[in-house]
Each structure stands twice: as C-alpha cells, then as structure tokens.
Amino acid sequence: MKIYPAVDIKNGRVVRLVQGRLDQESVYFEDPAEPARRWAEAGAEWVHVVDLDGAFTGNPCNWAAIEAICATGMKVQMGGGMRDLGNVERAFLAGVSRVVIGTKAVDDKAFIAELVRKYAEKIAIGIDAKGGKVAVRGWVDTAEAKALDLAKAVADLGVQTIIYTDISRDGMLVGPNYEAQEEMCVSVPCRIIASGGVGAIADVERFRGIDERQSNFDGVIIGKALYEGRVDLPDALAVARR
C-alpha cells in the first residue's frame, strides 16, 4: 500500500480546503516544492497534486508550481481542471507521472477512452462522492451519476486506477469512510486510492487492514493531517510497508 502526501495549489501557494469550500482555506506554504521535498526526504515516492484553480475554472494555471514539484524527483499524480487533451499533454511534458481526470469522466466517456488508448496506466479517474453521487467542477455541482456506476463505466473503458474521495470527510480529520472505500474495491478491478478524512495514524492502520483483504487497494492520500502534525509521514510509511 502506498502513501500519497497531498499538495493542493491555489494561486501558486499550498493550501488546504475544508470539504472543497473556498471560504475554508488555510495557507501552509508559499513554495509548492517545499512540502514535496520534505515528503521525498521522509521516504515517500509519490505526491498527489491538485491545481485547485484548475478544478474550479476548468483550466489549470499553476504550471510553474507543477514543474517545480516534478523537479524534486518525486512521482507526481496531478489533477484539477484536466478537461482537454492539450492540458493532459502539457502535464506529461511538465514531468507528471499520472494525470487524474474528474469532471470530464462524467461528461465525456469517449474522451476517457481516447486517453486510455493513448496513455494507458498513466490515466487515473478521480471520483468525488457526495451522498453517493458524483460531485463535479471543483465539487461545486453534483451530477446524477452514482459513484459506483461511474467507477464501473470507466473500468469497462480500461481505466486502471480510481481515486475515490468522500467529500464529507475531506479536510475534516474525522476519519475516512472505510466502508465506501472497501465497497469500491469490491465493485471494480481497478486499483483504488482512498482520499478524505485521514486524521490519525490509526486511520492508516485501518486502511492497512483493507489492503490485506483487497488486493486492488493501492493506497491512501493524506493531506491536512500531515500539515497539522497529526500524522507523521515516516510512521505512515512504516505502516504502509509493513
């Protein structure tokens, strides 16, 4: 199981939002590469990066920050406003290892099929759920599609990795929705990366239990808990690699 430290970028700075709300923003770093360097020194191989401006506007704009993070040598999984081929290609040129598609997976299955044909395992789908329904456009809107139905649809297109977020838990430090994450593992053959709610090392321990039961559980994204000092990254990595 992998640990994916999160770096959310807004206006060139590293921030964390509560449940994706712009009015609940905390700024942690002015230099987006700084936390990535820290996570690399702690032993993490991957970093999960979100261009929040891109998520809300539909067009990524923090490219300098993305390039700086890629320059740290970490494998970068990046999403936020990735809704056309040009931005996907630009991300790979910047050094991104895996691009995450969210809103477009709901709106345009043909686009997803094209990306999978071209980039295979380098494409992941981000499914963000609110009450079981898929949230889109920076979590501002809720689609009629159910999270599990979307997961099955993209799995049929050949998608190999799904990042599943329970919005109600994101940034709340109240503990993840383990049942929903394990249900996703059972429902599709894709690798599942869990996101939302990790607030203590005990949460990582519990995900390790899911990892032992579900062979397609890939790992967990940890954001605010790292920035607030509630989870020590070396401890989380030790649990994950045990």
N, C-alpha and C positions, 0 to 999 in steps of 0.2 A: 504494500500500500504506500502511496506517495503523499507527501505533504506539499501543498501548493500555497505558499505565502501570497497574499493578495496585495497588489499595488493599484489603487484606484486614482486616476488622474483627472483633475478638473482645473482648467486654466493654468496648466503647467505644474500644478502642485499636487502632492499626495494628500488625499483626503479620505474620510470615511463618512458615509451617509447612514442614517437610520431608516431601514425599510425603503431605501431608494429615494427618500424625500430630500429635495434640495434645501428646504428650510431647516434641515437637521444635519448640518455639515460641521465636521471637525477637521482642521488642517494639522497634519503631522510633520510633513517635510516640504521644504521649498524645492529641494533637488530630488526628483523622482528616482535617480540612480542610487541615491544613498541607502534606502532600505534594501534595494536589490543587492547591493554589495554586502550589506550586513547578513542577509539571508544566505548568500553564497558562502560567506566566511563561516556561517554556522553549519554548513553542510547540505543545504537544500540544492537540488538540481534544477527545479522548475520554479517559475514565478508566474502568477496569474495576474495579468494586467487588463484593466478596463479603462477605456477612454470614455469617461462619463459625458463629456461634451458631445462626443460622437453618438452615444446612446440616446441622448435627448434630442439632438438635432438631425441625426441620420447621416452625419458626415464627420468622420474622425478628423481631429485637427491638432492633436498633441504628438505629432510625428517626431519632433526633436526629442521629446521625453522618451518615446518608444525606442528610438535609435540609441539613446544613452543607456537605457536599461539593457538592450540587446548587447551593447558593448561590454557589459560586465561579464559576459561569458555564460550567463545562465540561459537555460532553455526558456523561451517566453511563449506563454499561451495568452493570446490577446483577442479581446472583443470590444464591442462598443461602436455601433453605427456601421458595422460591416455589411452593407446592403447592396454593393455592386462589385463587379469583377475588378474594376480599377483599384479600389481600396484594398481588396484582398491581395492583389498582386503587389501593391505598394508595401503592404505589411510584410510579405515574404522578402521583398527586396531590402527592407529595413533590418532583417535578421530574425523575424518572428518564426518560431518553430511550428506553432499550431494556431490557426485562426478560428475564432468562435463566432458562429452565426446565430443570431437570436430571432429578431423580428421577421427577417426575410424567410426563415424556415416556416413560418405560419402563412406568409403571403404568397410564396412562390416556390413550390416544390421542384419545378423544372430547373430553377437556378441552383438549388441544392444538389440535384442530380448531376448538373454540369460541373459543379465544384468537386464533387466526389470522384467523377471520372477523371478530372484533371489533377487533383491533389491527394486523393485517397485519404490515408490516415492523418494527413495534416489539416483536415477539416473536422471541427467539433461543432455540435449543436448545443446552444445554451437554452435550456427550458426553465423558465422562471414561473413558478406557480403561485397563484393567489386563490385560496379556496378551491384548489384542484384545477382551476382554469389557468390558461397561459396568459401571462402579462407581457405586453409588448411596448416598444417605443420608450425605452427607459423606465418601464414599469408604470407609465402614466395611464395606459389603456389596458383593458382586459379583453382578450379575444374569446370567442365562443368555444374554441378548441379546448379539449381536456388535455392535461399534461401527458397522461399515459397514452392517449390516442396519437398525439403528436410524436411521442417517442417511438411508437410502433411504426408510424408512417415514415419517419426518417431512417429507422433501422432497415426498412424494406428498400430504401434508396441506397443502402450500402454504407451509411454513416457508422463509424466505428467507436466514436466517443460522444457521450452526452454529459453535460454539466447541469445538474439538477439543483435548483435553488428554491427553497421555501421562503418567499419574501417576508412572511410574517415573523420569521426568526432572524432575518438578516440584520446584523448590526445591533441586535438586542442582547446578546450574551446570555440568553436564557436557555440555551441547549437546542440542538438540532431536532428536526422531525425525523427520527430514525426509522419509524415505520414506513413513511413515504419513500425514504431513500432505499430501503430494502425491497419495498414493493416494486420500485423502478428496476432494481437489479433482477428481480424475478421475471419481470414482464418483457424485457428485451435482452438480446445477446450483446449489446454494446457495452463497452467499458463505461462505468458510471463514476463520475466525480461529484461528490457531495459538497454543497455550499449552503451556508446560512446557519448561524446560531452557535457556533463553537465558542464556548466561554471559559472552558477549563480543561485541564489535561484529562480529566475523567471522560470528557466528550470524545477525545481522541481514542481513549481506551475502548470506549463502546463501539466506535467505528472499526476498531481493530477486530472486534467480535464479528461485525458484519463481513469484514474482509475474509475472516476464517470460514464463514458459511457460504459466501457468494464469490465464486471465482472471478466474476467480471467486475467486482468492486475495485476501482482503480485508486481512489484516494480522496482526500478532503482538502478543501480550500479554507484557509484560516486568515482572517483579516483583523478586525478590531481587537480581538483577544491578544494578538501579538503586539499591537501598537499600545495597548493599555497595560501590558505586562502581566496579563492573566494567564498566558500560556508562554512558556519558554520554548523557543523553537528547537534547540538541541534535545529537550525532553520529548517533544512531539515526534521528532525524527527517530529517536530511540524506540519509542512505542511502535512506530510505523514499521521499523526494520526488524523488530524482534522476531 
